[in-house]
């Protein structure tokens, strides 16, 4: 099927990943072939096709897919790690029921391909923290992580049982400049840039030596699309692929920011998110993604910091 023949639906398009994914997919497939959907339209999506959609409304989802001859679904709607801990039952309901609705689209052959993101939150305190392998102990300690681990198994089951072409990546912390973070534990690495430019200082909710896997949003979007465009026979893992970019601590990113803003200062006041971060890997082995479909990151820490500061200033996007 050629690019122009794909009709794509993005569920949860108003989030941190969704906005940039919508832009990229519209460039590739044409704006007429990409539908952004969410509970409400945001200013960042005003130039794209938009449909109001509750991911838990299965009937509305199926109606939208059939009416627009949708061939691919990118299902991004979820309650993230920190916010999920505040509302655990709703986090489980949203994260799991909406996934079943989308997988059933594939089961009933209404769509050809499904993308659903997993996360490093599937790992837990018993997981090897350094260079975490693709196959390892997974005992997640958050509702978000539990739902993502369960979702990986369901995606694989739907593939084996019904031949559903679902694909997934375990995202590390994602750092972008185009939209606000969505309540994740790694979001300090986005907030820090806004605070550095606005106030010249930042109080971090993690301690200075907490290393976590991170990735520039551009790399994450590119990885997502490359995975979906890869031939089906090159996708050997139908749960979710480890994905890695760079790993750093709050102190390391602060030191890099100081190279551009010498007066910048950082202080540390760990909160409940510290325990979440401590249960996650500090670095990821993503050799399967590199071998199976050719993944390779472009951004290291210096390039990431330079890019974020430049774009936030140039586009006047520092949060008020």
C-alpha positions in Angstrom: 0.0 0.0 0.0 1.5 3.4 -0.9 1.8 6.3 1.5 -1.1 8.2 -0.1 -3.5 5.3 0.4 -3.0 5.2 4.2 -5.7 6.8 6.4 -4.4 7.3 9.9 -6.2 7.9 13.2 -4.2 9.2 16.2 -6.0 8.7 19.5 -4.8 11.0 22.3 -3.3 13.4 19.7 -3.3 16.3 22.1 -0.6 14.9 24.3 3.2 15.3 24.4 3.8 12.6 21.8 0.6 13.1 19.8 1.1 16.6 18.6 4.5 16.0 17.1 3.4 12.6 15.7 0.4 14.2 14.0 2.7 16.8 12.4 5.1 14.2 11.1 2.5 11.8 9.8 0.7 14.6 8.0 3.9 15.6 6.3 4.5 12.0 5.1 0.9 10.9 4.2 -0.8 14.2 3.6 -3.0 16.2 6.0 -6.2 14.8 4.4 -5.1 11.3 5.4 -4.4 12.0 9.1 -7.1 12.4 11.7 -6.1 13.7 15.2 -8.5 12.9 18.0 -8.8 13.6 21.7 -11.2 14.6 24.4 -10.8 18.2 23.3 -9.0 20.1 20.6 -5.9 22.0 21.5 -4.4 25.0 19.9 -1.5 22.9 18.7 -3.8 20.8 16.5 -5.9 23.6 15.0 -4.3 23.2 11.5 -5.1 19.4 11.3 -8.2 17.3 10.8 -9.6 16.8 14.3 -12.4 14.6 15.7 -13.5 14.7 19.3 -13.2 11.2 20.7 -13.3 9.5 24.1 -11.0 6.5 23.8 -13.3 4.5 26.1 -16.3 4.9 23.8 -15.9 1.8 21.6 -19.0 2.6 19.4 -17.8 6.1 18.6 -14.3 4.7 17.8 -15.5 2.0 15.5 -17.9 4.5 13.8 -15.1 7.0 13.2 -12.7 4.3 11.8 -15.3 2.9 9.4 -16.5 6.4 8.2 -13.0 7.4 7.3 -11.7 4.1 6.0 -8.9 4.2 8.6 -6.0 1.8 7.9 -3.7 2.6 10.8 -4.4 3.5 14.4 -1.8 5.1 16.7 -3.3 4.7 20.2 -1.6 7.1 22.5 -4.3 7.9 25.1 -3.2 6.9 28.6 -2.8 8.2 32.2 0.9 8.4 32.9 3.0 7.3 35.8 2.8 10.2 38.3 -0.9 11.1 37.5 -1.8 7.4 37.4 -0.7 6.9 41.0 -3.1 9.6 42.1 -6.1 7.9 40.3 -5.2 4.2 40.0 -8.6 2.7 39.2 -9.3 5.2 36.4 -5.7 4.8 35.1 -6.2 1.0 34.8 -9.6 1.5 33.1 -8.4 4.0 30.6 -5.1 2.3 29.8 -6.5 -1.2 29.4 -10.1 -0.8 28.1 -9.1 1.6 25.4 -6.3 -0.8 24.2 -8.9 -3.6 23.9 -11.1 -1.4 21.8 -8.2 -0.7 19.4 -7.0 -4.3 19.3 -10.6 -5.4 18.5 -10.4 -3.1 15.4 -7.5 -5.2 14.2 -9.2 -8.5 15.2 -12.3 -7.6 13.1 -10.0 -6.4 10.2 -11.3 -2.8 10.3 -7.7 -1.6 10.3 -4.4 -3.1 9.0 -1.9 -1.8 11.6 -1.9 -0.6 15.2 0.7 1.3 17.1 0.5 1.3 20.9 3.3 2.7 23.1 4.8 0.9 26.1 7.3 2.4 28.5 10.3 1.8 30.7 7.7 1.8 33.5 7.2 -1.9 32.7 10.4 -2.6 34.6 10.6 -2.6 38.4 13.0 -2.6 41.4 14.0 -6.2 40.7 15.0 -5.4 37.1 18.7 -5.1 36.3 19.1 -1.3 36.3 22.1 -0.9 34.0 21.9 -1.8 30.3 18.5 -3.4 30.9 18.0 -6.2 28.4 15.0 -6.8 26.2 14.0 -9.9 28.1 14.4 -9.6 31.8 12.5 -9.5 35.2 9.6 -7.2 35.0 7.8 -6.4 38.3 6.5 -2.8 37.7 5.6 -0.8 40.8 3.2 1.7 39.4 -0.3 1.3 38.0 0.9 2.8 34.7 3.7 0.2 34.5 1.4 -2.6 35.4 -1.0 -1.6 32.7 1.8 -1.3 30.2 3.2 -4.7 31.0 -0.3 -6.2 30.7 -0.8 -4.3 27.4 2.4 -5.8 26.0 1.2 -9.3 26.6 -2.3 -8.6 25.1 -0.7 -7.1 22.0 1.4 -10.2 21.5 -1.6 -12.5 22.2 -3.8 -10.7 19.7 -0.9 -11.1 17.1 -0.6 -14.8 17.8 -4.3 -15.5 18.1 -5.8 -13.2 15.4 -2.8 -12.0 13.4 -3.3 -8.4 14.5 -0.3 -6.3 13.2 0.3 -4.4 16.4 3.7 -2.8 17.0 5.1 -1.1 20.1 8.1 0.7 21.6 9.1 1.0 25.3 9.7 4.7 25.4 12.3 6.2 27.8 11.7 9.7 29.1 10.8 11.9 26.2 12.1 15.5 25.9 10.5 17.9 23.4 9.9 21.6 23.0 6.6 21.8 21.1 4.1 20.7 23.8 3.8 20.5 27.6 4.7 17.3 29.5 1.9 15.1 30.6 2.5 14.1 34.2 5.3 11.6 33.9 8.2 11.0 36.3 10.8 11.9 33.7 9.1 15.2 33.0 11.7 17.1 35.1 13.9 17.0 32.0 11.3 19.1 30.2 10.4 21.4 33.1 14.1 22.2 33.7 14.4 24.0 30.4 11.3 26.2 31.0 12.5 27.1 34.5 16.0 27.8 33.3 14.8 30.3 30.7 12.1 31.8 32.9 13.6 32.0 36.3 17.3 30.9 36.0 16.7 28.2 38.6 14.9 24.9 39.0 13.9 22.8 42.0 14.1 19.2 40.9 11.7 16.5 42.3 14.4 13.8 41.9 17.9 13.7 43.5 20.9 14.9 41.6 22.3 11.4 40.9 19.1 9.7 39.5 20.1 8.4 36.1 17.3 7.6 33.7 17.0 6.7 30.0 15.9 9.7 27.9 15.4 10.6 24.3 14.8 13.7 22.2 11.2 13.8 21.0 12.4 14.0 17.3 14.2 10.6 17.8 11.1 9.1 19.4 8.8 10.2 16.6 11.2 9.0 14.0 11.6 5.6 15.7 7.8 5.2 15.9 7.3 5.9 12.2 10.3 3.7 11.2 8.8 0.9 13.2 5.4 1.2 11.6 7.0 1.4 8.1 9.2 -1.6 8.6 8.3 -4.8 6.7 6.2 -7.1 8.9 8.7 -9.9 8.7 11.4 -7.7 10.3 9.2 -7.2 13.4 10.3 -10.1 15.6 8.9 -8.8 18.9 5.2 -8.3 19.2 5.2 -7.3 22.8 7.3 -4.1 22.8 10.8 -3.2 21.8 13.3 -1.7 24.1 14.3 1.8 22.8 17.2 3.9 24.0 18.7 7.3 23.2 20.8 8.7 26.0 21.0 8.4 29.8 21.8 11.2 32.2 21.1 12.5 35.8 19.6 15.8 36.8 23.0 17.1 37.7 24.4 16.2 34.3 21.7 18.0 32.4 21.9 21.0 34.7 25.7 21.1 34.0 25.0 21.1 30.3 22.4 23.9 30.6 25.0 26.0 32.5 27.2 25.9 29.4 24.5 28.0 27.8 23.1 29.8 30.9 26.1 30.2 33.3 24.0 31.7 36.0 21.5 28.8 36.1 21.2 27.0 39.5 19.4 23.8 40.5 18.3 22.5 43.9 16.8 19.2 44.8 13.6 18.3 46.8 12.7 14.7 46.0 9.0 13.8 46.3 7.0 10.6 45.7 8.3 10.4 42.1 11.8 9.6 43.5 10.6 6.1 44.4 9.1 5.6 41.0 12.4 6.7 39.3 14.4 4.4 41.6 12.4 1.4 40.3 13.3 2.1 36.7 16.4 1.4 34.7 19.2 3.9 34.4 20.2 2.7 30.9 18.6 0.4 28.3 19.9 -2.2 25.9 18.0 -1.8 22.6 20.1 -4.0 20.4 17.1 -5.9 19.1 15.5 -2.7 17.7 18.9 -1.9 16.1 19.3 -5.3 14.6 15.7 -6.0 13.5 14.6 -2.7 11.9 17.7 -0.5 11.9 17.1 1.9 14.8 19.7 4.5 15.6 19.4 7.7 17.6 20.6 11.1 16.4 20.7 13.2 19.6 23.3 13.1 22.4 23.0 15.2 25.5 24.8 18.3 24.2 22.8 18.4 21.0 19.6 17.8 22.9 20.2 20.7 25.3 21.2 23.1 22.6 18.2 22.2 20.5 15.7 22.6 23.4 17.0 26.0 24.5 17.2 27.3 21.0 13.7 26.3 20.0 12.0 27.3 23.3 13.5 30.8 22.9 13.0 31.1 19.2 9.3 30.0 19.3 8.6 31.9 22.7 7.2 28.6 24.2 8.5 29.0 27.8 5.5 28.2 30.0 4.1 31.2 31.9 
